[in-house]
């Protein structure tokens, strides 16, 4: 039997190593009809040592392939595992005579992308013989992907306009391949501007973003003058295993005055106009009005002096009947013009208020009773629905309906009569209210009940004997 030599010894080491590993890559088994063959032995230059790669750079390693069969073979290579998208084998096809070996180059080109996460990943190269594919083997190793950091930190928005305080948020995007922790710090508070940072330090996964709120506040208000610009400076420190990077975030807070300059100019212009009116225009207007009144009064006086005065007509001699009718009423009942209206003597002007308060769905009545021996000549009625209630009000004088009104149709309503409505003594002016719903004010709770006012005016005279 032929001595396998160093390559056979390496093959035995590889077999022992493969038995110790947990089968990351499975191999197909040969069927019962397979012909006898000798296995292909593969070796790696680095042995059991892992391969360290840097994203964005190229790393190469070699793989030795030996043909221990008795025929000429051509081998093809397939990359297995997570490294497959960015790993190639050169040459892609390797022909070997029996008992010979060659090395192929494995090129690792991991992109500088968050998709290539830092850490250990397995790499497998499947070696497939063209003549006897059942004798394929898989060479394995470990690839260590180095971490790299790449972040973008922005203040959103960069500029705000406010009277005193404004809210921002710091947005962090992790374009590296390892999680980062980003604490946010602000400069020490001074007498002009203070900061308030919300939340704990951010933990940002590769390919994702996070944000934290920041509030900037000026020390005092600006009442007048121009806007003041306050610069904002924050520091975000991105830390990942073994490294850290600081990012300075800049922005602005434009503090506005409460009273802008244009408003002050407008107030000054209005004040100047008012002073000009008081000093110049108003005296001129008063003087012109006084002159016009004096001229009109002079014209009226001149016309009165020029008009002849007619002598008064002689007073007629009253007959006995007329004399008795012109005598004043007896017993101190007041004085009148001598005329009798509706069988009454002279009277006095009076005004009475009738209040009606009633709950929702109820019927309420209130009245003014005319004193006995008198007659109330009603000339004016004013109805007030100041709450804006809903319902119906009926107004009657001496059991005679005067006015029915829907409350929702008015707030204040007045009526006047040239010919008075006479209400004799002992009778009443009545207001009856049917409450559907109390009114609702613009501000405050709804009123508890309907409340209406009726003001009745006229002449109260004494009944002539």
DRENMARVEX-203772 format. One record per residue (C-alpha): residue in three letters; x, y, z. Coordinates in steps of 0.5 Angstrom, whole numbers, plus 500, padded with zeros to 3 digits. Layout:
BEGIN
AlaXYZ
...
***
This chain:
BEGIN
Unk500500500
Unk503507498
Unk505512504
Unk500518503
Unk506522506
Unk505529509
Unk498530505
Unk495524508
Unk497526515
Unk494533514
Unk488529511
Unk488525518
Unk488532522
Unk483535518
Unk478529519
Unk479529526
Unk478537526
Unk471536522
Unk469530527
Unk470535533
Unk466541529
Unk458541530
Unk457539522
Unk456546520
Unk455544512
Unk452537511
Unk455532505
Unk451528501
Unk452520502
Unk454516496
Unk449510494
Unk450503494
Unk451503487
Unk457507487
Unk464505485
Unk470504489
Unk474511490
Unk479514494
Unk477521498
Unk480528496
Unk484531501
Unk483538502
Unk488543506
Unk488550508
Unk494554509
Unk491557516
Unk489550519
Unk485552525
Unk486559526
Unk481564524
Unk481569518
Unk480576520
Unk477581515
Unk476588515
Unk469591511
Unk471595505
Unk478591504
Unk480585501
Unk483579504
Unk486572501
Unk487565503
Unk489559500
Unk486552499
Unk490546497
Unk487541493
Unk490534492
Unk488528487
Unk489522491
Unk484518486
Unk487514480
Unk484518474
Unk484525472
Unk479530475
Unk477537475
Unk474540481
Unk469546482
Unk468550488
Unk462553491
Unk462558497
Unk457556503
Unk455560509
Unk454567510
Unk460569506
Unk458567500
Unk455574497
Unk462577498
Unk467571497
Unk470568490
Unk475562489
Unk480563483
Unk481559479
Unk473557478
Unk475550475
Unk482546477
Unk484540473
Unk489535477
Unk493529475
Unk492523480
Unk497524485
Unk498531484
Unk496538488
Unk495545487
Unk493551491
Unk487555489
Unk486563492
Unk480564496
Unk478572496
Unk474575501
Unk471582500
Unk466584505
Unk463591503
Unk463596508
Unk455596510
Unk451595516
Unk448588513
Unk455585514
Unk455584522
Unk461584526
Unk463577529
Unk465570527
Unk461567521
Unk463560518
Unk466559511
Unk465553507
Unk468551501
Unk465545497
Unk470542493
Unk466538487
Unk470533483
Unk467532476
Unk468525475
Unk466523481
Unk461528485
Unk459523490
Unk466524493
Unk466532494
Unk469535501
Unk468541505
Unk473545507
Unk471549513
Unk474555517
Unk472561521
Unk472568519
Unk472574524
Unk469580521
Unk472586524
Unk467592527
Unk467599524
Unk463605526
Unk460610522
Unk454614524
Unk450620522
Unk448625527
Unk443631526
Unk439636530
Unk432636527
Unk430642526
Unk437646525
Unk433652527
Unk427654531
Unk423661532
Unk420662539
Unk418667544
Unk422663549
Unk423656549
Unk423651543
Unk423643542
Unk428639538
Unk430632537
Unk437629535
Unk437623530
Unk442618530
Unk443613524
Unk448607525
Unk451606518
Unk456601522
Unk456594523
Unk456593530
Unk451596535
Unk452603538
Unk451607545
Unk450614544
Unk449618550
Unk447626549
Unk450631553
Unk449639553
Unk454644555
Unk454647562
Unk448651563
Unk449659563
Unk445665565
Unk443665558
Unk440659555
Unk439652558
Unk438645556
Unk433639558
Unk434632555
Unk429627555
Unk430619556
Unk436615557
Unk442614552
Unk440611545
Unk442604543
Unk442604536
Unk442597532
Unk446597525
Unk442600519
Unk437603524
Unk436610527
Unk433613533
Unk432620536
Unk432623543
Unk428630545
Unk431636547
Unk428642549
Unk432649549
Unk430655554
Unk432662554
Unk433665561
Unk428671560
Unk423674555
Unk425679550
Unk419685550
Unk421690545
Unk427690540
Unk430685535
Unk430678535
Unk436675538
Unk439668535
Unk442663541
Unk447658538
Unk446651540
Unk451646541
Unk450639543
Unk455633544
Unk453626542
Unk458620543
Unk458614539
Unk461608543
Unk462601540
Unk467595543
Unk474598543
Unk472605540
Unk468611541
Unk467617536
Unk464624538
Unk459628534
Unk458635535
Unk451638533
Unk449645532
Unk443649531
Unk440655533
Unk434658537
Unk431665534
Unk428668540
Unk423673538
Unk420679542
Unk413679545
Unk412686541
Unk415686535
Unk418693532
Unk412694527
Unk407694532
Unk411699536
Unk411703530
Unk403702529
Unk402704536
Unk406710536
Unk402712529
Unk396711532
Unk398715538
Unk400721534
Unk394721530
Unk390721537
Unk394727539
Unk393731533
Unk386730533
Unk385733540
Unk390738539
Unk388741532
Unk381737529
Unk377737535
Unk377744537
Unk376746530
Unk370742529
Unk367744536
Unk368752533
Unk365750527
Unk359747530
Unk358753535
Unk358758530
Unk353754526
Unk349754532
Unk350761534
Unk348763526
Unk341759527
Unk339762533
Unk340769531
Unk336767525
Unk330765529
Unk331771534
Unk331775528
Unk325772525
Unk321772531
Unk322780532
Unk320781525
Unk313777526
Unk307781529
Unk304779535
Unk297777535
Unk292779540
Unk290773545
Unk282772543
Unk277774548
Unk275768553
Unk268766552
Unk263766558
Unk262759561
Unk255757561
Unk253753568
Unk254747565
Unk261748562
Unk263751568
Unk261745572
Unk265741567
Unk271745568
Unk271744575
Unk277740578
Unk275733581
Unk273733589
Unk277730594
Unk284731592
Unk284726587
Unk289729582
Unk288734576
Unk287733569
Unk286737562
Unk278737563
Unk277731558
Unk275724560
Unk278718557
Unk273712557
Unk270715563
Unk276717567
Unk279723570
Unk286725570
Unk292720572
Unk299719573
Unk304715568
Unk306708571
Unk310702569
Unk310696572
Unk314689571
Unk311682571
Unk316677573
Unk315669571
Unk320664573
Unk318656571
Unk321650571
Unk322646564
Unk315643562
Unk311647567
Unk306653566
Unk307659570
Unk303665571
Unk304672574
Unk300678574
Unk299686576
Unk292687579
Unk290694578
Unk287698584
Unk280698585
Unk277705583
Unk282706578
Unk283705571
Unk290703568
Unk290705560
Unk296701557
Unk300704552
Unk306700552
Unk309693553
Unk316690553
Unk317683553
Unk324681555
Unk327674554
Unk334675556
Unk336668557
Unk334665550
Unk329660553
Unk324656549
Unk317656550
Unk311660549
Unk308667553
Unk301669553
Unk300676555
Unk292678557
Unk289684559
Unk282683563
Unk282676561
Unk283678553
Unk289675550
Unk293681547
Unk299677544
Unk302670544
Unk309670543
Unk314664541
Unk320665546
Unk325662541
Unk323668536
Unk326674540
Unk330676546
Unk327683547
Unk320685544
Unk316692545
Unk309694543
Unk306701543
Unk298703542
Unk296710540
Unk289708543
Unk290705550
Unk288698552
Unk283700559
Unk284695564
Unk279697570
Unk280696577
Unk280689580
Unk282686574
Unk289684572
Unk295684566
Unk297677566
Unk303674563
Unk303666562
Unk309662560
Unk310655558
Unk317653558
Unk320648553
Unk327648555
Unk331654559
Unk336658554
Unk344656554
Unk349661555
Unk355662551
Unk359661557
Unk357657563
Unk352652565
Unk345652562
Unk340656566
Unk336651571
Unk329654569
Unk325659564
Unk325666567
Unk321672563
Unk320679564
Unk314683562
Unk314691563
Unk307694562
Unk307702562
Unk301707561
Unk297712565
Unk293710572
Unk287714573
Unk281715578
Unk274713576
Unk270719575
Unk264719580
***
